[in-house]
Amino acid sequence: MPVCEFLEKRKRLLLTARRTDVRDFLQQLFSNQIDGRSVGRKLSALRHLYRYLLLDKKIEHDPTLDIESPRQWKVLPKALARDEMEATLAAPLSRPGNSAGNTKLAPALAQRDCAMLEVFYAGLCGFRRSSTPSLKISNSRLDTC
C-alpha cells in the first residue's frame, strides 16, 4: 500500500503527516510481510521527500527524523565447491609467465600466489588482504614448502 493511501485513511496529507503516522505505516508494511529491505527503501524515499519539503519550506518538521531503519539480514557469501576451490588454487601454478615478463621468477610468483590463496581460504591467521601487495618474495621461505 502506498503511503498516500495509508495517510488518506487517517485523513492526513503528506504535508501534515506526523512521526507516529510514518512509524505506523512502516509497522503496517511489516505486518503485511514486506521484506525489511523494501521497508528500508520506502523509509529512505520518505526521508528524502521530507528533507526536500523541509528545505523548500513546505513543512516545518520532518516526521521521519529519528526513525531507525529496519535491521537488515546479512547475506552470507556462497561458498565455493571443492572442485572450484581446487581449480582456483591451481590457477597460479598453471599461469604462463608473469606480468613482469621475468620467466625466472614465474615459478616463485606462482607459488606465492598459491600460498596467499591458501591462507585466505583456510583463514588460519589474522592476515589482511590489504597487506598482500606489500609482500616480497625475499620475505618468503620457499625452501620450506
Sequence and secondary structure as in RCSB ss.txt:
>XXXX:A:sequence
MPVCEFLEKRKRLLLTARRTDVRDFLQQLFSNQIDGRSVGRKLSALRHLYRYLLLDKKIEHDPTLDIESPRQWKV
LPKALARDEMEATLAAPLSRPGNSAGNTKLAPALAQRDCAMLEVFYAGLCGFRRSSTPSLKISNSRLDTC
>XXXX:A:secstr
  HHHHHHHTT  GGG  HHHHHHHHHHHHHTT  HHHHHHHHHHHHHHHHHHHHTTS SS TTTT         
      HHHHHHHHHHHHH  S TT  TTTHHHHHHHHHHHHHHHHHT S   GGGGGG  GGG  GGG 
